[in-house]
Amino acid sequence: MSIDMLRAELMSLKELVSAQSSEITLMKMQIADMQKVATCEQSDTPNLGHPNKAHVLCRLKGKDGFLEVNADDSNHFRLKRT
């Protein structure tokens, strides 16, 4: 490969990294916004699969309703739209 080809490839990769960095920054901002509107609470409903494990319910408000996330100590997650 010639030096000019390597420079062109390097510039192309640099532009790609810059674009991906911008996308990551935007996603981080969107996640931060979602965390502001999410509500999480310890659930009173027993965790039937693991009765001794803590059970948490988080609800995230979206334009089409809610996205519920159920989680427990053993890293089991369930998603449900309501």
Sine and cosine of phi, psi and omega as CSV:
sin_phi,cos_phi,sin_psi,cos_psi,sin_omega,cos_omega
0.00,0.00,0.62,-0.79,0.03,-1.00
-0.99,0.12,0.28,-0.96,0.01,-1.00
-0.89,0.46,-0.62,0.79,0.02,-1.00
-0.90,0.44,-0.64,0.77,0.03,-1.00
-0.92,0.40,-0.65,0.76,0.03,-1.00
-0.90,0.43,-0.65,0.76,0.04,-1.00
-0.90,0.45,-0.68,0.73,0.01,-1.00
-0.89,0.45,-0.68,0.73,0.02,-1.00
-0.90,0.43,-0.66,0.75,0.02,-1.00
-0.89,0.46,-0.67,0.74,0.03,-1.00
-0.90,0.43,-0.64,0.77,0.03,-1.00
-0.89,0.46,-0.71,0.71,0.03,-1.00
-0.91,0.42,-0.61,0.79,0.02,-1.00
-0.89,0.46,-0.67,0.74,0.04,-1.00
-0.91,0.42,-0.64,0.77,0.02,-1.00
-0.90,0.44,-0.70,0.71,0.02,-1.00
-0.89,0.46,-0.65,0.76,0.02,-1.00
-0.89,0.46,-0.69,0.73,0.02,-1.00
-0.90,0.44,-0.68,0.73,0.01,-1.00
-0.92,0.40,-0.59,0.81,0.04,-1.00
-0.89,0.46,-0.65,0.76,0.04,-1.00
-0.90,0.44,-0.65,0.76,0.03,-1.00
-0.90,0.44,-0.67,0.74,0.01,-1.00
-0.89,0.45,-0.67,0.74,0.03,-1.00
-0.87,0.49,-0.69,0.72,0.03,-1.00
-0.89,0.46,-0.69,0.73,0.02,-1.00
-0.89,0.46,-0.65,0.76,0.03,-1.00
-0.88,0.48,-0.65,0.76,0.03,-1.00
-0.91,0.41,-0.65,0.76,0.02,-1.00
-0.91,0.42,-0.66,0.75,0.03,-1.00
-0.89,0.45,-0.68,0.73,0.02,-1.00
-0.88,0.48,-0.66,0.75,0.05,-1.00
-0.89,0.45,-0.66,0.75,0.00,-1.00
-0.91,0.41,-0.62,0.79,0.00,-1.00
-0.91,0.42,-0.47,0.88,0.02,-1.00
-0.93,0.36,-0.51,0.86,-0.07,-1.00
-0.98,-0.21,-0.07,1.00,0.02,-1.00
-0.98,0.21,0.60,-0.80,0.11,-0.99
-0.88,-0.47,0.72,-0.70,0.02,-1.00
-0.78,-0.63,0.59,-0.81,0.01,-1.00
-0.44,-0.90,0.43,-0.90,0.11,-0.99
-0.94,0.35,0.76,-0.65,-0.07,-1.00
-0.99,0.11,0.62,-0.78,0.11,-0.99
-0.99,0.16,-0.30,0.95,0.00,-1.00
-0.96,0.28,0.80,-0.60,0.00,-1.00
-0.91,0.42,0.54,-0.84,0.07,-1.00
-0.99,0.10,0.99,-0.15,-0.14,-0.99
-0.90,0.43,-0.55,0.84,0.00,-1.00
-0.95,0.31,-0.52,0.86,-0.02,-1.00
-0.63,-0.78,0.99,0.14,-0.14,-0.99
-0.87,0.49,-0.38,0.92,-0.02,-1.00
-1.00,-0.08,0.06,1.00,-0.05,-1.00
-0.99,-0.14,0.55,-0.84,0.09,-1.00
-0.93,0.37,0.51,-0.86,-0.07,-1.00
-0.75,-0.66,0.84,-0.55,-0.05,-1.00
-0.86,-0.51,0.64,-0.77,0.05,-1.00
-0.87,-0.48,0.82,-0.58,0.08,-1.00
-0.89,-0.45,0.66,-0.75,0.05,-1.00
-0.85,-0.52,0.76,-0.65,0.03,-1.00
-0.89,-0.46,0.86,-0.51,-0.02,-1.00
-0.98,0.22,0.77,-0.63,0.07,-1.00
-0.82,-0.57,0.04,-1.00,-0.04,-1.00
-0.94,0.34,-0.36,0.93,-0.02,-1.00
-0.95,-0.30,0.21,0.98,-0.03,-1.00
0.73,-0.68,-0.56,-0.83,-0.03,-1.00
-0.89,-0.45,0.49,-0.87,0.20,-0.98
-0.93,-0.37,0.87,-0.49,0.00,-1.00
-0.98,-0.20,0.67,-0.74,0.06,-1.00
-0.84,-0.54,0.86,-0.51,0.10,-1.00
-0.97,-0.23,0.73,-0.68,-0.02,-1.00
-0.66,-0.75,0.43,-0.90,0.09,-1.00
-0.70,-0.71,0.04,-1.00,-0.07,-1.00
-0.87,0.49,-0.42,0.91,-0.07,-1.00
-1.00,-0.04,0.36,0.93,0.08,-1.00
0.88,0.47,0.53,0.85,0.13,-0.99
-1.00,-0.07,0.77,-0.63,-0.02,-1.00
-0.85,-0.53,0.59,-0.81,0.11,-0.99
-0.74,-0.67,0.72,-0.69,0.04,-1.00
-0.95,-0.33,0.60,-0.80,0.03,-1.00
-0.48,-0.88,0.69,-0.72,0.11,-0.99
-1.00,-0.04,0.68,-0.73,0.04,-1.00
-0.76,-0.65,0.00,0.00,0.00,0.00
